[in-house]
Amino acid sequence: MVAALTPRSLALGLAAATPLAGGNTPSVTDPHSREAHDIATLWWLMAILATVVFVAVMTMVALSLRSRAEDRRAVLEPDPRRSHQFIVIGGLLVPVVVLSVVGVATVATSNALQPRPASVRIVVDAEQWWWRLTYPDEGVVGANEVHVPVGERVELTLRSDNVIHSFWVPQLNGKVDVVPGQTNRMTFTATSAGTYWGQCAEFCGIAHARMAFVVVAQEPADYARWIEANRAPAVAATAGTAAHGEQIFVNSSCAGCHTVIGTSAAGTSGPDLTHFGSRGTIAARTLSNDRDNLARWLGATQDVKPGALMPEIDLSTEEIDQLVAYLEGLK
Ligand code: CUA
């Protein structure tokens, strides 16, 4: 299933690698949750201590290189009391103090990051190579776009039935591995609305690099509207082209893998597409979601995302146009 490296696949691959709009630069030093703030504080503490130690050691090295002849004699025939003091302070006391500060801060931060019960629960299933999202309390299913309310603690239940993945949104929390046969948890409370970049951070196969996602933190009222809209069944296609697309979708192999609630399509091995048109990206953030990109994805899946488990089906340009019209209408 591995696509050959052709100029076409290279061009598509480069286009796919271009950062997509709707997600700011992911940085641990730009925290947007209480948990990420704790991690950033620890990061700065360690960075400052490391800088102080580095500058102190380099200063001593520089001074020793510039020393005069009489100082060099002092080094060759040292005063035993002074050199003993230097070893006790520089080799024992200072490291013990520095490492104790880092150790206590690390344990305190780890304790603060322990998962806790939350009002919003989301089950995240890591698939190859995308993220299946289930909101069990709200009856909402999605993919690759985690919506959460600002100011409320969110608990993620992380599962995998295939290989090891790792769920990482640097601006919201640290990495948590997603391990087959084990249920891991993560909680965070977003402190500001925004779209935060996430990435699978454990090599999980050929499309690992294209297993990205976003967390969309919304004001509670906007989040409630999103839940309401995503709880509803799919909008039925009315226009001619889209209606033809719906017929192709439910009667072809599309329906074997994808669900669109409100139609007979009820496959579960691929992402639920009931509200596909409202998502910002296609194929786990490989492409931004617009008509041209969707047509590329349907026509040359393996070029866009080599290794993707979605098989390429033989579709005419007209059929692709009809499917695009249908899928983009699924708001
Ligand atoms: Cu999933 Cu890497």
Residues whose N, C-alpha, C, O or C-beta is under 5 A from the ligand:
A	BS01	CUA	E127 H165 C200 A201 E202 F203 C204 H208 M211
